[in-house]
Amino acid sequence: MTTFSTTLPGGTWTLGDLTVTRVGYGAMQLAGPGVMGPPADRDGALAVLREAVELGITHVDTAEAYGPHVTNQLIREALHPYPSSLHVVTKVGATRDAAGGWPPARSRDDLRRAVDENLDSLGLDVLDVVNLRMGDATGPQPGSLATELETLVDLQRQGLVRHLGVSNVTREQVAEARAIAPIVCVQNMYNLAVRHDDELVDELAAAGIAYVPFFPLGGFSPLQSAALTAVAERLGSTAMSVALAWLLHRSPNILLIPGTRSVAHLRENVAGAGLALSDADLASLDGIGRADVLAGPR
Ligand SMILES: NC(=O)c1ccc[n+]([C@@H]2O[C@H](COP(=O)([O-])OP(=O)(O)OC[C@H]3O[C@@H](n4cnc5c(N)ncnc54)[C@H](OP(=O)(O)O)[C@@H]3O)[C@@H](O)[C@H]2O)c1
């Protein structure tokens, strides 16, 4: 196991035998508009990735479906050969269609191909963490994930994958997955305003499993809330910084993978995640989207 210290906010977390900074980076939006095709500013995208590592980030989240292929190719171009401390977490289970949709691709052959493509495009012999992405673009869908996960367990036994996670899943699917194989992380949509997974976050914290919220800043619809703006103004900070700091405060097993195409935003996010929030700040932020306050369908 690699051990190292970090000055990044929140310190580190251990995914299986891999230590990562709790402040990571989500590379999805480095591809072109709609996560299709190349970025308008290729050099800018490479600069963001290099700056993430320069700042001390050791967790980069990606998928072959981003672009498709584009984001992984950018990561390889910017960062290969990878520093030993850097861990690229990828996901399989969806592909892209010509209209930019995200159809599921979860047959045995699809999953094997996706692992091979990730290895090839990232320039790796083994993938550190592979998330099995279930559900669809509207969110998690009920049903068993056993067949799909067992395929990934097979690939893990073949030495192609170090650790497994699940993504876009229900609480029941997380329980099913944990009964099949050790799961090091769960990646679902969660942020200040979307808190359907509150109980799951706590359950995973008790089990020592990371919870990695996607769309931590709201994704394609950036977070907006009067309470959030008020706290940011009181602290002389920004809404995005407060949203990230709140996630780090929310639970020790939460890892951040905010996305940005901007070096300035990246720096702001890394620094902002370390904002100290008072009990009064936390109480007012807590009211924005707590599941028991805002009940509703996902
Ligand atoms: N498992 C899944 O199904 C799934 C689904 C979606 C995403 N993901 C993962 O989650 C990661 C994060 O998602 P995301 O990037 O879509 O959403 P996000 O992190 O919630 O938000 C990214 C958006 O916020 C903006 N932003 C970032 N920092 C900012 C700042 N300091 N000030 C103002 N605006 C800022 C970005 O614009 P700028 O570029 O202008 O900064 C971008 O539009 C992705 O990279 C991906 O790895 C996983």
The ligand as an SDF file (V2000), in Angstrom:
LIG
                    3D

 48 52  0  0  0  0  0  0  0  0999 V2000
  -21.4520    7.5690  -12.4730 N   0  0  0  0  0  0  0  0  0  0  0  0
  -22.1420    8.3410  -13.2670 C   0  0  0  0  0  0  0  0  0  0  0  0
  -23.1540    7.9340  -13.8320 O   0  0  0  0  0  0  0  0  0  0  0  0
  -21.6930    9.7530  -13.4800 C   0  0  0  0  0  0  0  0  0  0  0  0
  -22.5700   10.6780  -14.0610 C   0  0  0  0  0  0  0  0  0  0  0  0
  -22.1350   11.9910  -14.2160 C   0  0  0  0  0  0  0  0  0  0  0  0
  -20.8610   12.3720  -13.7840 C   0  0  0  0  0  0  0  0  0  0  0  0
  -20.0350   11.4400  -13.2260 N   0  0  0  0  0  0  0  0  0  0  0  0
  -18.6900   11.8380  -12.7180 C   0  0  0  0  0  0  0  0  0  0  0  0
  -18.8530   12.9300  -11.8270 O   0  0  0  0  0  0  0  0  0  0  0  0
  -17.9220   13.9720  -12.1540 C   0  0  0  0  0  0  0  0  0  0  0  0
  -18.4830   15.3250  -11.7750 C   0  0  0  0  0  0  0  0  0  0  0  0
  -19.6230   15.6280  -12.5550 O   0  0  0  0  0  0  0  0  0  0  0  0
  -19.7390   16.9270  -13.4580 P   0  0  0  0  0  0  0  0  0  0  0  0
  -18.4040   17.4650  -13.7700 O   0  0  0  0  0  0  0  0  0  0  0  0
  -20.6310   16.6020  -14.5710 O   0  0  0  0  0  0  0  0  0  0  0  0
  -20.5500   17.8970  -12.5140 O   0  0  0  0  0  0  0  0  0  0  0  0
  -20.1520   18.8880  -11.2970 P   0  0  0  0  0  0  0  0  0  0  0  0
  -18.8000   18.5770  -10.7830 O   0  0  0  0  0  0  0  0  0  0  0  0
  -21.2900   18.8580  -10.3680 O   0  0  0  0  0  0  0  0  0  0  0  0
  -20.1820   20.3100  -12.0100 O   0  0  0  0  0  0  0  0  0  0  0  0
  -19.3650   20.6330  -13.0780 C   0  0  0  0  0  0  0  0  0  0  0  0
  -19.8440   21.9690  -13.5820 C   0  0  0  0  0  0  0  0  0  0  0  0
  -19.6060   22.9660  -12.5960 O   0  0  0  0  0  0  0  0  0  0  0  0
  -18.8410   24.0180  -13.1580 C   0  0  0  0  0  0  0  0  0  0  0  0
  -17.8600   24.4350  -12.1470 N   0  0  0  0  0  0  0  0  0  0  0  0
  -16.9040   23.6930  -11.5630 C   0  0  0  0  0  0  0  0  0  0  0  0
  -16.1970   24.4200  -10.6920 N   0  0  0  0  0  0  0  0  0  0  0  0
  -16.7070   25.6770  -10.7290 C   0  0  0  0  0  0  0  0  0  0  0  0
  -16.3910   26.8750  -10.0670 C   0  0  0  0  0  0  0  0  0  0  0  0
  -15.4050   26.9170   -9.1640 N   0  0  0  0  0  0  0  0  0  0  0  0
  -17.1130   27.9760  -10.3590 N   0  0  0  0  0  0  0  0  0  0  0  0
  -18.1120   27.9420  -11.2640 C   0  0  0  0  0  0  0  0  0  0  0  0
  -18.4590   26.8240  -11.9260 N   0  0  0  0  0  0  0  0  0  0  0  0
  -17.7620   25.6930  -11.6720 C   0  0  0  0  0  0  0  0  0  0  0  0
  -18.1550   23.4520  -14.3660 C   0  0  0  0  0  0  0  0  0  0  0  0
  -17.9680   24.4670  -15.3160 O   0  0  0  0  0  0  0  0  0  0  0  0
  -16.4870   24.9650  -15.7320 P   0  0  0  0  0  0  0  0  0  0  0  0
  -15.9350   23.9120  -16.6260 O   0  0  0  0  0  0  0  0  0  0  0  0
  -16.7420   26.2620  -16.4090 O   0  0  0  0  0  0  0  0  0  0  0  0
  -15.7120   25.1280  -14.4680 O   0  0  0  0  0  0  0  0  0  0  0  0
  -19.1400   22.3940  -14.8320 C   0  0  0  0  0  0  0  0  0  0  0  0
  -20.0900   22.9700  -15.6920 O   0  0  0  0  0  0  0  0  0  0  0  0
  -17.7250   13.8000  -13.6620 C   0  0  0  0  0  0  0  0  0  0  0  0
  -16.5180   14.3580  -14.0880 O   0  0  0  0  0  0  0  0  0  0  0  0
  -17.7420   12.2990  -13.8060 C   0  0  0  0  0  0  0  0  0  0  0  0
  -16.4280   11.8220  -13.5950 O   0  0  0  0  0  0  0  0  0  0  0  0
  -20.4320   10.1540  -13.0570 C   0  0  0  0  0  0  0  0  0  0  0  0
  1  2  1  0
  2  3  2  0
  2  4  1  0
  4  5  1  0
  4 48  2  0
  5  6  2  0
  6  7  1  0
  7  8  2  0
  8  9  1  0
  8 48  1  0
  9 10  1  0
  9 46  1  0
 10 11  1  0
 11 12  1  0
 11 44  1  0
 12 13  1  0
 13 14  1  0
 14 15  2  0
 14 16  1  0
 14 17  1  0
 17 18  1  0
 18 19  2  0
 18 20  1  0
 18 21  1  0
 21 22  1  0
 22 23  1  0
 23 24  1  0
 23 42  1  0
 24 25  1  0
 25 26  1  0
 25 36  1  0
 26 27  1  0
 26 35  1  0
 27 28  2  0
 28 29  1  0
 29 30  1  0
 29 35  2  0
 30 31  1  0
 30 32  2  0
 32 33  1  0
 33 34  2  0
 34 35  1  0
 36 37  1  0
 36 42  1  0
 37 38  1  0
 38 39  2  0
 38 40  1  0
 38 41  1  0
 42 43  1  0
 44 45  1  0
 44 46  1  0
 46 47  1  0
M  CHG  2   8   1  16  -1
M  END
$$$$
